[in-house]
Amino acid sequence: MLTLKTITENQAEVISRLAKKHFDGTSVIAQVAALDQTRKSTQTELDNTLAEMNKLSKEIGDLFKQGKQAEANAAKAKTADLKEETQKLSDKLKEIEKELTNILLTIPNLPHDSVPAGKHAEDNVIERTGGTVPELGKDALPHWELAKKYDLIDFELGVKISGAGFPVYKGKGARLQRALINFFLDQAREAGYLEIQPPYVVNADSGYGTGQLPDKEGQMYHATADDLYLIPTAEVPVTNIYRDVILNEKDLPVKNTAYSACFRREAGSYGKDVRGLNRLHQFDKVEIVRIDTPEHSYQSLEEMVKYVEGLVNKLELPYRILRLCGGDMSFTSALTFDFEVFSTAQERWLEVSSVSNFESYQANRLKCRYRTAADKKTQLVHTLNGSALALPRIVAALLENNQTAEGIKIPKALIPYTGFELIC
């Protein structure tokens, strides 16, 4: 969440920048500023009351020693009144701070200056493209038909076992999944990322820490009996490793990677966009996470974008990189680049990765700081993450774009992982 200092010292700028995300912050920013003033005055009153109480407490002993029992008892009575007043002020302060936090949790992150204006995905800016779109015949099949033809994925069986959006991978389909996961993890390790195997459920504090709660509560599967949430991405448990942690500047950037199954309710999704692997309730993904200094975080973001671009190139898929506009960005992001690969059989672009810098927004929720090497002071880190990569639409594009009369060809980089060159 945004810091109080950021809001109260730059109210007009904060309102203006939030408008790029199509969030009207006029009233809520004014409310935060007013509450902060009340918080400060209450804190001052509490400090003064505590100081007076401490002063009286010291005087009471001296008065008794001097035989001034009546004055000492009067001072004790006043101290009791001050103690009661202190409790009231302390309770009031807690209520104000709780109200402030609840309001701050509803305010999105500020978009970076380079974020383009716009409301919808059509307003995103294409940064660059790569790869070659294959020419397929008129009889080219979409991936859900290829999956059935070669017995790779059983969507109906998934419906029987769990429901729509929970496919069952079989034979070479399952091996392709495992090959991609191992390929992505090996690539990340070679790029200097430490592999993490995180839990697939998290507590509410973790959800609040990375911003899934309260913003996306309805999109997460919730185990109500234990108040635990199934993770929508490995970003959540991996980033929360650093909740309430103070890092040393010399140890930054921290680079972690993790494979996990991901769970998303995707309430309200329907139509052609959810056909086959296009949108699932459970899917596999390898995530990369970085913790960095504010001065270096945008260099880290550039490195992460280039890294993901390298993965897509190695898979020989046609792609484009989009700089997301304000209206298409996530609640928590300051700047996001989306990767899309072209599905020739479907004749559409499929999103396979988002790479984002959250600046200090998540870090403030997480209370994650670093100690500077120069003056040993602590300040908030910047957090970043990216999909590297999400499997479903990668698999869809690989199946569709590589279909031939002989079968589906496997990209060279994946053959050592699959153990086969052709699905036939």
Long-range contacts (C-beta under 8 A, 24 or more apart in sequence): 1-101, 1-104, 1-105, 1-107, 1-361, 1-364, 1-365, 2-104, 2-107, 2-109, 2-110, 2-361, 2-364, 3-360, 3-364, 3-380, 4-32, 4-36, 4-100, 4-104, 6-110, 7-32, 7-33, 7-36, 7-104, 7-107, 8-32, 8-33, 8-36, 14-110, 17-110, 17-111, 18-107, 18-108, 18-110, 20-111, 20-115, 20-117, 20-326, 21-108, 21-111, 21-326, 21-327, 21-329, 22-119, 22-326, 22-327, 23-107, 23-108, 25-107, 28-103, 28-106, 28-107, 29-107, 31-103, 32-100, 32-103, 32-104, 32-107, 35-96, 35-99, 35-100, 35-103, 36-100, 38-96, 39-93, 39-96, 39-97, 39-100, 42-89, 42-92, 42-93, 42-96, 43-93, 45-89, 46-86, 46-89, 46-90, 46-93, 49-82, 49-85, 49-86, 49-89, 50-86, 52-82, 53-79, 53-82, 53-83, 53-86, 56-82, 105-208, 105-214, 106-214, 108-331, 108-332, 109-331, 109-332, 109-333, 109-334, 109-358, 109-359, 109-361, 110-334, 110-359, 110-361, 111-326, 111-329, 111-333, 111-334, 111-335, 112-334, 112-335, 112-357, 112-359, 114-323, 114-335, 115-323, 115-324, 115-325, 115-326, 115-329, 115-334, 115-335, 116-323, 116-325, 116-326, 117-325, 117-326, 118-325, 118-326, 118-327, 118-328, 119-325, 119-326, 119-327, 119-328, 120-325, 120-327, 120-328, 121-328, 123-325, 123-327, 123-328, 124-322, 124-323, 124-324, 124-325, 124-328, 124-338, 125-322, 125-323, 125-325, 126-320, 126-321, 126-322, 127-320, 127-321, 127-322, 127-323, 127-337, 128-320, 128-321, 129-318, 129-319, 129-320, 129-321, 130-309, 130-312, 130-313, 130-318, 130-319, 130-320, 131-312, 131-313, 131-316, 131-317, 131-318, 131-319, 131-341, 131-342, 132-318, 133-318, 133-342, 133-344, 133-401, 134-318, 134-344, 134-401, 134-402, 135-344, 136-344, 136-345, 136-400, 136-401, 136-403, 140-344, 140-345, 140-400, 140-403, 141-345, 141-400, 141-403, 142-275, 142-276, 142-343, 142-345, 142-346, 142-400, 143-276, 143-277, 143-343, 143-345, 143-346, 143-395, 143-396, 143-397, 143-399, 143-400, 144-275, 144-276, 144-277, 146-399, 146-400, 146-403, 146-408, 147-173, 147-276, 147-399, 150-407, 150-408, 150-423, 150-424, 152-176, 152-399, 152-423, 153-276, 153-277, 155-276, 162-281, 162-282, 163-281, 164-281, 165-266, 165-274, 165-279, 165-280, 165-281, 165-282, 166-280, 166-281, 166-282, 167-277, 167-280, 172-418, 172-420, 172-423, 175-418, 175-419, 175-420, 176-395, 176-398, 176-410, 176-414, 176-418, 176-423, 177-284, 177-391, 177-395, 178-417, 179-414, 179-417, 179-418, 179-419, 180-284, 180-389, 180-391, 180-394, 180-395, 180-414, 180-417, 181-259, 181-284, 181-286, 181-391, 182-417, 183-413, 183-414, 183-417, 184-259, 184-286, 184-311, 184-388, 184-389, 185-257, 185-259, 185-286, 187-310, 187-311, 187-314, 187-388, 188-257, 188-286, 188-288, 188-388, 189-257, 191-255, 191-307, 192-255, 193-255, 193-256, 193-257, 193-288, 194-254, 194-255, 194-256, 194-257, 195-256, 195-257, 195-258, 196-234, 196-238, 196-241, 196-256, 196-257, 196-258, 197-258, 197-259, 198-231, 198-234, 198-237, 198-238, 198-241, 198-258, 198-260, 199-231, 199-237, 200-230, 200-231, 200-237, 200-260, 200-261, 200-263, 201-228, 201-229, 201-230, 201-231, 202-228, 202-229, 202-231, 202-236, 202-237, 202-240, 203-227, 203-228, 203-229, 204-229, 205-240, 205-243, 206-236, 206-237, 206-240, 206-243, 207-236, 208-365, 209-236, 209-239, 209-240, 209-243, 209-362, 209-365, 209-366, 210-235, 210-236, 210-239, 210-240, 210-332, 210-362, 210-365, 210-366, 211-330, 211-331, 211-332, 211-358, 211-361, 211-362, 211-365, 212-236, 215-331, 215-332, 216-331, 218-265, 218-267, 219-264, 219-265, 219-266, 219-267, 220-263, 220-264, 220-265, 221-263, 221-265, 230-263, 231-260, 231-262, 231-263, 232-262, 232-263, 232-264, 233-260, 233-262, 233-285, 233-287, 233-385, 233-387, 234-258, 234-259, 234-260, 234-262, 234-285, 234-286, 234-287, 234-289, 235-287, 235-289, 235-385, 238-287, 238-289, 238-385, 239-289, 239-291, 239-362, 239-366, 239-383, 239-385, 240-366, 242-291, 242-366, 242-368, 242-381, 243-366, 243-367, 243-368, 244-366, 244-367, 244-368, 245-368, 245-369, 246-369, 246-370, 246-371, 246-378, 247-291, 247-368, 247-369, 247-370, 247-371, 247-381, 248-370, 248-371, 248-373, 249-293, 249-370, 249-371, 249-372, 249-373, 250-373, 252-291, 252-292, 252-293, 252-296, 252-370, 252-381, 253-290, 253-291, 253-292, 253-293, 253-296, 253-300, 254-289, 254-290, 254-291, 254-292, 255-288, 255-289, 255-290, 256-288, 256-289, 256-290, 257-286, 257-287, 257-288, 257-289, 257-388, 258-286, 258-287, 258-289, 259-284, 259-285, 259-286, 259-287, 260-284, 260-285, 260-287, 262-390, 276-396, 277-392, 277-393, 277-395, 277-396, 278-350, 278-392, 278-393, 278-396, 280-392, 283-390, 283-391, 283-392, 284-390, 284-391, 284-392, 285-387, 285-389, 285-390, 285-391, 286-387, 286-388, 286-389, 287-385, 287-386, 287-387, 287-388, 288-385, 288-386, 288-388, 289-383, 289-384, 289-385, 290-383, 290-384, 290-385, 291-368, 291-381, 291-382, 291-383, 291-384, 292-381, 292-382, 292-383, 292-384, 293-370, 293-381, 293-382, 294-359, 294-360, 294-379, 294-380, 294-381, 294-382, 297-357, 297-359, 297-382, 297-384, 298-335, 298-357, 300-357, 300-382, 300-384, 301-335, 301-337, 301-355, 301-356, 301-357, 301-384, 304-355, 304-384, 304-386, 304-388, 305-337, 305-355, 305-386, 307-386, 307-388, 308-339, 308-353, 308-355, 308-386, 308-387, 308-388, 308-389, 309-339, 311-388, 311-389, 312-339, 312-341, 312-352, 312-389, 314-411, 314-413, 315-394, 315-398, 315-411, 315-413, 315-414, 316-411, 316-412, 316-413, 317-341, 317-342, 317-394, 317-397, 317-398, 317-401, 318-342, 318-401, 319-352, 320-349, 330-354, 330-356, 332-356, 332-358, 332-361, 332-362, 333-357, 333-358, 334-358, 334-359, 334-361, 339-387, 339-389, 341-393, 341-394, 341-397, 342-397, 342-401, 343-393, 343-396, 343-397, 343-400, 343-401, 344-400, 344-401, 345-400, 345-401, 345-403, 346-396, 346-400, 350-393, 350-396, 350-397, 351-393, 352-387, 352-389, 352-390, 352-393, 352-394, 352-397, 353-386, 353-387, 353-388, 353-389, 353-390, 354-386, 354-387, 355-384, 355-385, 355-386, 355-387, 356-384, 356-385, 356-386, 357-382, 357-384, 358-382, 358-383, 358-384, 358-385, 359-383, 399-423
